[in-house]
Amino acid sequence: MLFFAARVVHHPAMQNPTLVLLTDRNDLDDQLFGQFQRCADILGQTPVQASDREHLRELLTGPAVALCSPPFTSSCRKRASRCPR
């Protein structure tokens, strides 16, 4: 995932993209964030981990690599349950 993200970030056609990774488990979130943080030189920027939805909104106003954790999943499930099938 890290190398794919690096290729996307460095591809000229992407023009400085913002990558958001959503995870469904805290341990996976911490593992991915740690990996991305250790390899910031490959990405060419330092990743940022969103702490909540408001923080994610702030991060999305500018260029960043953001990793999002499970606090977002419960509200997503609530919204999905209201969607007609």
C-alpha positions as CSV (number, residue, x, y, z in Angstrom):
1,M,0.0,0.0,0.0
2,L,2.8,2.4,0.8
3,F,4.6,1.9,-2.5
4,F,1.3,2.3,-4.4
5,A,0.6,5.5,-2.5
6,A,4.1,6.8,-3.3
7,R,3.6,6.0,-7.0
8,V,0.3,7.9,-7.0
9,V,1.8,10.9,-5.1
10,H,4.7,11.2,-7.5
11,H,2.9,10.6,-10.8
12,P,2.9,13.9,-12.7
13,A,-0.7,13.4,-13.9
14,M,-2.0,13.3,-10.3
15,Q,-0.9,16.9,-9.6
16,N,-0.3,16.7,-5.9
17,P,-3.1,14.4,-4.8
18,T,-4.5,13.9,-1.3
19,L,-4.7,10.3,-0.1
20,V,-7.1,9.3,2.6
21,L,-6.8,5.7,4.0
22,L,-9.8,4.4,6.0
23,T,-9.3,1.5,8.3
24,D,-11.7,-0.6,10.3
25,R,-9.4,-1.4,13.3
26,N,-7.3,0.6,15.6
27,D,-4.4,-1.8,15.4
28,L,-4.4,-1.7,11.6
29,D,-4.6,2.1,11.7
30,D,-1.6,2.4,14.0
31,Q,0.4,-0.1,11.9
32,L,-0.3,1.7,8.6
33,F,0.4,5.1,10.1
34,G,3.7,3.9,11.6
35,Q,4.7,2.4,8.3
36,F,3.8,5.6,6.4
37,Q,5.6,7.7,9.0
38,R,8.8,5.7,8.8
39,C,8.8,5.9,5.0
40,A,7.9,9.6,4.7
41,D,11.0,10.1,2.4
42,I,9.5,7.7,-0.1
43,L,6.2,9.6,-0.1
44,G,7.9,13.0,-0.2
45,Q,5.8,14.3,2.6
46,T,5.0,13.6,6.2
47,P,1.7,11.7,6.8
48,V,-0.8,13.0,9.3
49,Q,-3.2,10.9,11.3
50,A,-6.7,12.3,11.8
51,S,-8.0,12.1,15.4
52,D,-11.7,12.7,14.6
53,R,-14.0,14.0,11.8
54,E,-13.4,17.6,12.5
55,H,-9.6,17.1,12.3
56,L,-10.1,15.2,9.0
57,R,-12.1,18.1,7.6
58,E,-9.2,20.5,8.6
59,L,-6.7,18.1,6.9
60,L,-8.7,17.9,3.7
61,T,-8.5,21.7,3.3
62,G,-4.8,21.4,2.3
63,P,-2.4,18.8,0.9
64,A,-1.7,15.9,3.2
65,V,-1.5,12.2,3.5
66,A,-4.1,11.3,6.1
67,L,-4.9,8.0,7.8
68,C,-8.3,7.8,9.4
69,S,-9.2,5.5,12.2
70,P,-12.4,3.7,13.4
71,P,-14.2,6.6,15.1
72,F,-15.6,7.3,11.6
73,T,-17.1,3.9,11.1
74,S,-20.0,4.1,13.5
75,S,-21.4,7.3,11.9
76,C,-20.9,5.8,8.4
77,R,-22.9,2.7,9.4
78,K,-25.7,4.8,10.8
79,R,-25.9,6.7,7.5
80,A,-25.7,3.6,5.5
81,S,-28.6,2.0,7.4
82,R,-30.8,5.0,6.3
83,C,-30.0,4.5,2.6
84,P,-32.7,2.8,0.6
85,R,-31.6,-0.5,-1.0
